[in-house]
């Protein structure tokens, strides 16, 4: 399977990176690499995550504080939709 990151997921990663970098630059690098490593697992194991809260999605917990929301597109691609903090409301109340 091929792996794609949506613009929203990339924006989430950037926001998380910027937040962490201001406090601990090494942690920012470690988390960004963790997101990449865990997402790459989905290429070979797309059902690795739990069934998502939003229909048609799955959620892969990558750390106690963060998880990836993704879906499988046309049985040949995994699309990372969001990178979210565990305390963040997902899906949003207006979604």
FENURCOR-V796200 format. One record per backbone hydrogen bond with DSSP energy under -0.5 kcal/mol. NH is the residue of the N-H (numbers start at 1). CO is the residue of the C=O. E is the energy in kcal/mol with one decimal. If there is no record, write none. Layout:
BEGIN
NH&CO&E ; NH&CO&E
END
This chain:
BEGIN
2&76&-2.3 ; 4&78&-2.7 ; 6&80&-2.7 ; 10&6&-2.3 ; 11&7&-2.2 ; 12&8&-2.4 ; 13&9&-2.4 ; 14&10&-2.3 ; 15&11&-2.5 ; 16&12&-2.6 ; 17&13&-2.8 ; 18&14&-2.8 ; 19&15&-2.2 ; 20&16&-2.7 ; 21&17&-3.2 ; 22&18&-1.6 ; 23&19&-0.6 ; 23&20&-1.2 ; 24&20&-4.1 ; 28&24&-2.0 ; 29&25&-1.9 ; 30&26&-2.5 ; 31&27&-2.9 ; 32&28&-2.1 ; 33&29&-2.2 ; 34&30&-2.3 ; 35&31&-2.6 ; 36&32&-1.8 ; 37&33&-3.0 ; 38&34&-2.7 ; 39&35&-2.1 ; 40&36&-2.2 ; 41&37&-1.1 ; 42&38&-0.7 ; 42&39&-1.1 ; 43&40&-1.2 ; 44&40&-0.6 ; 44&41&-0.8 ; 45&41&-1.7 ; 48&45&-1.9 ; 50&59&-2.2 ; 52&57&-2.8 ; 57&54&-2.0 ; 58&70&-2.9 ; 59&50&-2.5 ; 60&68&-2.6 ; 61&59&-0.6 ; 62&60&-0.6 ; 62&66&-1.8 ; 63&66&-1.7 ; 66&63&-0.7 ; 67&84&-2.3 ; 68&60&-2.8 ; 69&82&-2.4 ; 70&58&-2.6 ; 70&68&-0.5 ; 71&79&-1.9 ; 73&71&-0.5 ; 73&77&-3.1 ; 74&72&-0.5 ; 76&73&-1.9 ; 77&73&-1.4 ; 78&2&-3.5 ; 79&71&-2.9 ; 80&4&-3.4 ; 80&78&-0.6 ; 81&69&-2.9 ; 81&79&-0.6 ; 82&69&-1.6 ; 84&67&-2.8 ; 86&65&-3.1 ; 88&85&-1.9 ; 95&92&-1.9
END
